[in-house]
Amino acid sequence: MKFKSSTIMTQILDALFKVYELLVPDVRKITQAMVNKGMVDSQTDIVNDHIAFRTMGVDNLGIASFEKIFLVHGYKKMDYYHFETKKLDAYWYNPPTDDLPRVFMSELKVESLTESAQKIISKYTDTVVTDPVDRLDLNDVEAVVTFFQTPLWALPTKEDYENLLSESEYAAWVIYNRYYLNHYTISVHDLPQPYNRLESFNTFLKSIGIELNDSGGEIKTSKDGLLRQSSSVANQVKARFYDGEIRAIAGSYVEFAERGVLPVFRDIEPIKINRKHRRDGFEASNADKIFESTFTSQLKK
């Protein structure tokens, strides 16, 4: 990722990304192919539009806990989104400086699930009796990075995982992967032509064997037409459950975003356009389909 500064938050994000790219093979595959095509010289030339996290909406966890890590370092809480069918709430967070990515944080409304699903989730999350973020020194890079990589609850059994999967694929993803980085996002509009448009970039991705999430179409477009998003299908990981059972499950993925120039700035020379001139924020209808990058319907295509 590309950072102009070296702050506590950039150090945290760098450490997170190093683990993420090791566990999501598509990340390095895409980067290397971009280098080969001359789009970038290295990973550090790729502008990260946003990163995303999934959380459980229960006491001591969820957005109210997790957001503290970002708010203390200057991120600003922005728009609220609700996903009725998937039983999710979400917010996005604007970074204090333009070299940092936006953050998209979602939360499963556990109380909206069936009683049986709630019981499964409670069996694991009830072991968290205080807010774990409150125990962290949020200015200690190593402590925060360790928190991101340390499980907050026990490994689920395969039976519990599959029971959750049948009702909420989001719940199943979080119960196994916990608060692991869900995805990072390549800022397509910052790439050289012709790859600065999603049509061309998606053609490139498919040419190197990247499977795209086609829920709602390969390109998800906001109502104003200024936010266009695509995503890869999540890499599968070999999960070992508490009872020793093993099965392939969805891990994390990569997203690709193209933000159009706002109408009021359309006369600005392209070379002078920066983040403030482009469409900001997110679109619920786009995000709703991006969530499905980890869903069985995409993994089994």
Sine and cosine of phi, psi and omega as CSV:
sin_phi,cos_phi,sin_psi,cos_psi,sin_omega,cos_omega
0.00,0.00,0.37,-0.93,-0.14,-0.99
-0.97,-0.25,0.93,-0.38,0.04,-1.00
-0.83,-0.55,0.70,-0.72,0.06,-1.00
-1.00,0.06,-0.42,0.91,-0.09,-1.00
-0.91,-0.40,0.20,-0.98,0.11,-0.99
-0.81,-0.59,1.00,-0.09,-0.01,-1.00
-0.87,-0.49,0.06,-1.00,0.07,-1.00
-0.84,0.54,-0.68,0.73,-0.03,-1.00
-0.93,0.37,-0.64,0.77,0.03,-1.00
-0.90,0.43,-0.58,0.81,0.04,-1.00
-0.92,0.39,-0.65,0.76,0.05,-1.00
-0.89,0.46,-0.74,0.68,-0.04,-1.00
-0.92,0.40,-0.62,0.79,0.06,-1.00
-0.87,0.49,-0.70,0.71,-0.01,-1.00
-0.91,0.41,-0.64,0.76,0.04,-1.00
-0.88,0.47,-0.69,0.72,-0.07,-1.00
-0.91,0.41,-0.60,0.80,-0.01,-1.00
-0.87,0.49,-0.63,0.77,0.04,-1.00
-0.95,0.31,-0.69,0.73,-0.01,-1.00
-0.85,0.53,-0.73,0.68,-0.06,-1.00
-0.94,0.35,-0.42,0.91,0.07,-1.00
-0.95,0.32,-0.56,0.83,-0.09,-1.00
-1.00,-0.06,-0.17,0.98,0.00,-1.00
-0.86,-0.52,1.00,-0.03,-0.11,-0.99
-0.81,0.58,-0.51,0.86,-0.02,-1.00
-0.88,0.47,-0.44,0.90,-0.04,-1.00
-0.88,0.48,-0.82,0.57,-0.03,-1.00
-0.94,0.34,-0.55,0.84,0.03,-1.00
-0.88,0.48,-0.71,0.70,0.00,-1.00
-0.92,0.39,-0.71,0.70,-0.02,-1.00
-0.86,0.50,-0.73,0.69,-0.03,-1.00
-0.89,0.46,-0.63,0.77,0.02,-1.00
-0.93,0.36,-0.56,0.83,0.06,-1.00
-0.91,0.41,-0.64,0.77,0.06,-1.00
-0.90,0.44,-0.70,0.71,-0.01,-1.00
-0.88,0.48,-0.54,0.84,0.00,-1.00
-1.00,0.10,-0.12,0.99,0.00,-1.00
0.99,0.15,0.24,0.97,0.04,-1.00
-0.95,0.32,-0.63,0.78,0.00,-1.00
-0.62,-0.78,0.28,-0.96,0.07,-1.00
-1.00,-0.02,-0.45,0.89,-0.01,-1.00
-0.26,-0.97,0.07,-1.00,0.03,-1.00
-0.83,0.56,-0.58,0.82,-0.06,-1.00
-0.93,0.37,-0.24,0.97,0.04,-1.00
-1.00,0.09,-0.19,0.98,-0.02,-1.00
-0.99,0.13,0.82,-0.57,0.05,-1.00
-0.99,0.13,0.80,-0.60,-0.01,-1.00
-1.00,-0.02,0.94,-0.33,-0.03,-1.00
-0.91,0.42,-0.75,0.66,0.04,-1.00
-0.29,-0.96,0.32,-0.95,0.15,-0.99
-0.87,-0.49,0.36,-0.93,-0.06,-1.00
-0.68,-0.73,0.55,-0.83,0.02,-1.00
-0.74,-0.67,0.53,-0.85,0.08,-1.00
-0.92,-0.39,0.62,-0.78,-0.03,-1.00
-0.67,-0.74,0.28,-0.96,0.10,-1.00
-0.99,-0.11,0.79,-0.62,0.00,-1.00
-0.99,0.11,0.96,0.29,0.04,-1.00
-0.74,-0.68,0.19,-0.98,-0.01,-1.00
-0.81,0.58,0.68,-0.73,0.06,-1.00
0.96,0.28,-0.03,1.00,0.00,-1.00
-0.76,-0.64,-0.34,-0.94,0.06,-1.00
0.97,0.22,-0.13,-0.99,-0.08,-1.00
-0.86,0.51,-0.67,0.74,-0.06,-1.00
-0.84,0.55,-0.54,0.84,0.05,-1.00
-0.99,0.12,-0.81,0.59,-0.18,-0.98
-0.90,0.44,-0.59,0.81,-0.08,-1.00
-0.90,0.43,-0.37,0.93,-0.03,-1.00
-0.84,0.54,-0.55,0.83,-0.02,-1.00
-0.87,0.48,-0.60,0.80,-0.06,-1.00
-1.00,-0.01,-0.61,0.79,-0.01,-1.00
-0.88,0.47,-0.63,0.78,-0.03,-1.00
-0.92,0.40,-0.35,0.93,0.00,-1.00
-0.97,-0.24,0.36,0.93,0.19,-0.98
0.99,-0.16,-0.03,1.00,0.08,-1.00
-0.93,0.36,0.54,-0.84,-0.01,-1.00
-0.90,-0.43,0.80,-0.61,0.00,-1.00
-0.94,0.35,0.77,-0.64,-0.10,-0.99
-0.90,-0.43,-0.79,-0.61,-0.18,-0.98
-0.97,0.25,0.49,-0.87,0.04,-1.00
-0.99,-0.16,0.60,-0.80,0.05,-1.00
-0.72,-0.69,0.57,-0.82,0.05,-1.00
-0.79,-0.61,0.66,-0.75,-0.01,-1.00
-0.85,-0.53,1.00,-0.10,-0.16,-0.99
-0.87,0.50,-0.78,0.62,-0.08,-1.00
-0.91,0.41,-0.66,0.75,-0.03,-1.00
-1.00,0.09,-0.10,1.00,0.03,-1.00
0.86,0.50,0.77,0.64,-0.05,-1.00
-0.80,-0.60,0.52,-0.85,0.25,-0.97
-0.89,-0.45,0.40,-0.92,0.01,-1.00
-0.41,-0.91,0.39,-0.92,0.15,-0.99
-0.69,-0.73,0.39,-0.92,0.21,-0.98
-0.90,-0.44,0.40,-0.92,-0.11,-0.99
-0.80,-0.60,0.79,-0.62,-0.03,-1.00
-1.00,0.03,0.75,-0.66,-0.06,-1.00
-0.97,0.26,0.37,-0.93,0.00,-1.00
-0.95,0.31,-0.39,0.92,0.03,-1.00
-0.68,-0.73,0.45,-0.89,-0.11,-0.99
-0.94,0.34,-0.25,0.97,0.02,-1.00
-0.99,0.16,-0.20,0.98,0.03,-1.00
-1.00,-0.01,0.51,-0.86,0.04,-1.00
-0.97,0.23,0.44,-0.90,0.23,-0.97
-0.90,0.44,0.32,-0.95,0.08,-1.00
-0.83,-0.55,0.74,-0.67,0.08,-1.00
-0.91,-0.41,0.85,-0.53,-0.11,-0.99
-0.83,-0.56,0.84,-0.54,-0.01,-1.00
-0.89,-0.45,0.30,-0.95,-0.11,-0.99
-0.57,-0.82,0.77,-0.64,0.06,-1.00
-0.98,0.22,0.79,-0.61,0.05,-1.00
-0.99,0.13,1.00,0.10,-0.14,-0.99
-0.84,0.53,-0.58,0.82,-0.03,-1.00
-0.92,0.40,-0.22,0.98,0.02,-1.00
-1.00,0.00,-0.11,0.99,0.02,-1.00
-0.99,0.12,0.14,-0.99,0.06,-1.00
-0.92,0.39,0.31,-0.95,-0.01,-1.00
-0.87,0.49,-0.62,0.78,-0.02,-1.00
-0.91,0.41,-0.64,0.77,0.03,-1.00
-0.93,0.38,-0.64,0.77,0.03,-1.00
-0.87,0.49,-0.63,0.77,0.00,-1.00
-0.91,0.42,-0.64,0.77,0.03,-1.00
-0.89,0.46,-0.74,0.67,-0.01,-1.00
-0.89,0.45,-0.69,0.73,-0.01,-1.00
-0.88,0.47,-0.56,0.83,0.00,-1.00
-0.82,0.57,-0.54,0.84,-0.02,-1.00
-1.00,-0.10,-0.75,0.66,-0.12,-0.99
-0.97,0.22,-0.32,0.95,0.02,-1.00
-0.92,0.39,-0.24,0.97,0.05,-1.00
-0.96,0.27,-0.24,0.97,0.04,-1.00
-1.00,-0.04,0.99,-0.15,-0.16,-0.99
-0.99,-0.15,-0.16,0.99,0.12,-0.99
-0.67,-0.74,0.34,-0.94,0.00,-1.00
-0.93,0.37,0.91,-0.41,-0.07,-1.00
-0.91,0.41,-0.44,0.90,-0.01,-1.00
-0.94,0.35,-0.51,0.86,0.00,-1.00
-0.91,0.42,-0.32,0.95,0.00,-1.00
-1.00,0.00,-0.08,1.00,-0.06,-1.00
-1.00,-0.03,0.55,-0.83,0.28,-0.96
-1.00,0.06,0.97,-0.23,-0.13,-0.99
-0.95,0.32,-0.08,1.00,0.11,-0.99
-0.99,-0.15,0.02,1.00,0.03,-1.00
-0.99,-0.13,0.98,-0.22,-0.09,-1.00
-0.82,0.57,-0.75,0.66,-0.05,-1.00
-0.88,0.48,-0.64,0.77,-0.01,-1.00
-0.91,0.42,-0.67,0.74,-0.01,-1.00
-0.93,0.37,-0.68,0.73,0.00,-1.00
-0.89,0.45,-0.65,0.76,0.05,-1.00
-0.88,0.48,-0.64,0.77,0.04,-1.00
-0.85,0.52,-0.71,0.71,-0.01,-1.00
-0.87,0.49,-0.54,0.84,-0.09,-1.00
-0.99,-0.14,-0.01,1.00,-0.05,-1.00
-0.98,-0.22,0.83,-0.57,0.01,-1.00
-0.86,0.52,0.67,-0.74,0.01,-1.00
-1.00,0.00,-0.26,0.97,0.03,-1.00
-0.52,-0.85,0.17,-0.99,-0.09,-1.00
-0.92,0.38,0.40,-0.92,0.13,-0.99
-0.85,0.53,0.67,-0.74,0.06,-1.00
-0.98,0.22,0.33,-0.94,0.17,-0.99
-0.98,0.22,0.35,-0.94,0.02,-1.00
-0.89,0.46,-0.61,0.79,0.00,-1.00
-0.90,0.44,-0.70,0.71,0.02,-1.00
-0.90,0.44,-0.67,0.75,0.02,-1.00
-0.86,0.51,-0.75,0.67,-0.07,-1.00
-0.94,0.33,-0.54,0.84,0.08,-1.00
-0.91,0.42,-0.65,0.76,0.07,-1.00
-0.92,0.39,-0.66,0.75,-0.02,-1.00
-0.84,0.55,-0.59,0.81,-0.04,-1.00
-0.94,0.34,-0.35,0.94,0.00,-1.00
-0.95,-0.31,-0.67,0.74,-0.03,-1.00
-0.57,-0.82,0.96,-0.28,0.01,-1.00
-0.91,0.42,-0.48,0.88,0.08,-1.00
-0.90,0.43,-0.72,0.69,0.00,-1.00
-0.86,0.51,-0.69,0.73,0.00,-1.00
-0.90,0.44,-0.65,0.76,0.00,-1.00
-0.88,0.48,-0.73,0.69,-0.06,-1.00
-0.94,0.33,-0.61,0.79,-0.07,-1.00
-0.90,0.44,-0.49,0.87,0.04,-1.00
-1.00,-0.06,-0.76,0.65,-0.09,-1.00
-0.99,0.16,-0.24,0.97,-0.06,-1.00
0.82,0.57,-0.67,-0.74,-0.13,-0.99
-0.99,-0.11,0.54,0.84,0.01,-1.00
-0.91,0.42,0.49,-0.87,0.01,-1.00
-0.84,0.54,0.86,-0.51,-0.07,-1.00
-0.98,0.21,-0.68,0.74,0.11,-0.99
-0.23,-0.97,0.36,-0.93,0.24,-0.97
-0.90,-0.44,0.23,-0.97,-0.20,-0.98
-0.75,-0.67,0.85,-0.52,0.05,-1.00
-0.97,0.23,0.80,-0.61,0.03,-1.00
-0.99,0.15,1.00,-0.09,-0.11,-0.99
-0.91,0.41,-0.61,0.79,-0.05,-1.00
-0.91,0.41,-0.25,0.97,0.04,-1.00
-1.00,0.00,0.03,1.00,0.00,-1.00
-1.00,0.01,0.32,-0.95,0.04,-1.00
-0.94,0.33,0.42,-0.91,0.08,-1.00
-0.89,0.46,0.52,-0.85,-0.02,1.00
-1.00,0.02,0.12,0.99,-0.14,-0.99
-0.98,0.19,0.00,1.00,0.02,-1.00
-0.99,0.11,0.14,0.99,0.13,-0.99
-0.86,-0.51,0.63,-0.78,-0.09,-1.00
-0.89,0.46,-0.55,0.84,0.01,-1.00
-0.84,0.54,-0.76,0.65,-0.02,-1.00
-0.93,0.36,-0.65,0.76,-0.04,-1.00
-0.93,0.38,-0.62,0.78,0.03,-1.00
-0.91,0.41,-0.61,0.79,0.07,-1.00
-0.88,0.48,-0.67,0.74,0.07,-1.00
-0.87,0.49,-0.72,0.69,-0.02,-1.00
-0.86,0.51,-0.70,0.71,-0.02,-1.00
-0.93,0.37,-0.49,0.87,0.00,-1.00
-0.93,0.36,-0.36,0.93,0.02,-1.00
-0.97,-0.24,0.20,0.98,0.12,-0.99
1.00,0.04,0.31,0.95,0.06,-1.00
-1.00,0.08,0.82,-0.57,0.06,-1.00
-0.99,0.13,0.71,-0.71,-0.03,-1.00
-0.97,-0.25,0.59,-0.81,0.11,-0.99
-0.93,0.37,0.89,-0.46,-0.04,-1.00
-0.97,-0.25,0.21,0.98,0.08,-1.00
-0.92,0.40,0.86,-0.51,-0.07,-1.00
0.97,0.24,0.25,0.97,-0.06,-1.00
1.00,-0.08,0.42,-0.91,-0.01,-1.00
-0.90,0.43,-0.50,0.86,0.06,-1.00
-0.92,-0.38,0.87,-0.50,0.04,-1.00
-0.99,-0.12,0.79,-0.61,-0.14,-0.99
-0.85,-0.52,0.73,-0.68,0.03,-1.00
-0.93,0.37,0.28,-0.96,-0.04,-1.00
-0.87,0.50,-0.57,0.82,0.01,-1.00
-0.99,0.11,-0.06,1.00,0.04,-1.00
0.97,0.24,0.08,1.00,-0.12,-0.99
-0.99,-0.17,-0.17,0.99,0.07,-1.00
-0.84,-0.54,0.91,-0.42,-0.02,-1.00
-0.85,-0.53,0.74,-0.68,-0.10,-0.99
-0.68,-0.73,0.59,-0.81,0.16,-0.99
-0.73,-0.69,0.22,-0.98,0.06,-1.00
-0.44,-0.90,0.43,-0.90,0.09,-1.00
-0.98,0.20,0.35,-0.94,0.19,-0.98
-0.97,0.26,0.68,-0.73,-0.07,-1.00
-0.82,0.57,0.65,-0.76,0.18,-0.98
-0.91,0.42,0.65,-0.76,0.03,-1.00
-1.00,0.05,0.58,-0.82,0.04,-1.00
-0.86,-0.51,0.50,-0.86,0.06,-1.00
-1.00,0.09,0.97,-0.25,-0.09,-1.00
-1.00,-0.03,0.75,-0.67,0.11,-0.99
-0.96,-0.28,0.86,-0.52,-0.09,-1.00
-1.00,-0.01,0.14,-0.99,-0.07,-1.00
-0.83,0.56,-0.60,0.80,-0.04,-1.00
-1.00,0.06,0.16,0.99,0.03,-1.00
1.00,0.03,-0.16,0.99,0.03,-1.00
-0.92,0.39,0.51,-0.86,0.00,-1.00
-0.80,-0.60,0.67,-0.74,0.14,-0.99
-0.39,-0.92,0.39,-0.92,0.05,-1.00
-0.98,0.19,0.74,-0.67,0.03,-1.00
-0.72,-0.70,0.17,-0.98,0.01,-1.00
-0.96,0.29,0.74,-0.67,0.15,-0.99
-0.98,-0.18,-0.76,-0.65,-0.02,-1.00
-0.96,-0.29,0.03,-1.00,-0.11,-0.99
-0.54,-0.84,-0.10,-0.99,0.01,-1.00
-0.83,-0.56,0.65,-0.76,0.05,-1.00
-0.93,-0.38,0.33,-0.95,-0.03,-1.00
-0.69,-0.73,0.84,-0.55,-0.09,-1.00
-0.83,-0.55,0.64,-0.77,0.09,-1.00
-0.82,-0.57,0.91,-0.40,-0.02,-1.00
-0.97,-0.25,0.85,-0.52,-0.01,-1.00
-0.98,0.21,0.34,-0.94,0.04,-1.00
-0.97,0.26,0.71,-0.70,0.02,-1.00
-0.90,0.44,0.58,-0.81,-0.07,-1.00
-0.78,0.63,-0.62,0.79,-0.05,-1.00
-0.91,0.41,-0.31,0.95,-0.04,-1.00
-0.94,-0.35,0.22,0.98,-0.12,-0.99
-0.91,0.42,-0.35,0.94,-0.03,-1.00
-1.00,0.01,-0.04,1.00,0.01,-1.00
-0.95,0.30,0.62,-0.78,0.04,-1.00
-0.86,0.50,0.69,-0.72,-0.03,-1.00
-0.78,0.63,-0.61,0.80,-0.06,-1.00
-0.93,0.38,-0.34,0.94,-0.03,-1.00
-0.99,-0.11,-0.06,1.00,-0.05,-1.00
-0.97,0.23,0.74,-0.67,0.09,-1.00
-0.73,-0.68,-0.21,-0.98,-0.15,-0.99
-0.84,0.54,-0.65,0.76,-0.08,-1.00
-0.91,0.40,-0.30,0.96,-0.01,-1.00
-1.00,0.01,-0.16,0.99,-0.09,-1.00
-0.96,-0.26,0.28,-0.96,0.03,-1.00
-0.85,0.52,0.77,-0.64,-0.03,-1.00
-0.95,-0.31,0.00,-1.00,0.09,-1.00
0.95,0.31,-0.36,-0.93,-0.08,-1.00
-0.69,-0.73,0.01,-1.00,0.01,-1.00
-0.69,-0.72,0.84,-0.54,-0.08,-1.00
-0.84,0.54,-0.66,0.75,-0.05,-1.00
-0.91,0.42,-0.58,0.81,0.08,-1.00
-0.92,0.38,-0.77,0.64,-0.06,-1.00
-0.87,0.50,-0.59,0.81,-0.02,-1.00
-0.83,0.55,-0.64,0.77,0.00,-1.00
-0.99,0.14,-0.52,0.85,0.04,-1.00
-0.90,0.44,-0.59,0.81,0.05,-1.00
-0.79,0.62,-0.53,0.85,-0.13,-0.99
-0.97,0.23,0.04,1.00,0.08,-1.00
-0.88,0.48,-0.38,0.93,0.03,-1.00
-0.97,-0.23,0.11,0.99,-0.10,-0.99
-1.00,0.08,0.47,-0.88,-0.02,-1.00
-0.84,0.55,-0.58,0.82,-0.01,-1.00
-0.86,0.51,-0.50,0.86,0.04,-1.00
-1.00,0.04,-0.63,0.78,-0.03,-1.00
-0.91,0.42,-0.49,0.87,-0.11,-0.99
-0.98,-0.17,0.26,0.97,-0.01,-1.00
-0.88,0.47,0.00,0.00,0.00,0.00
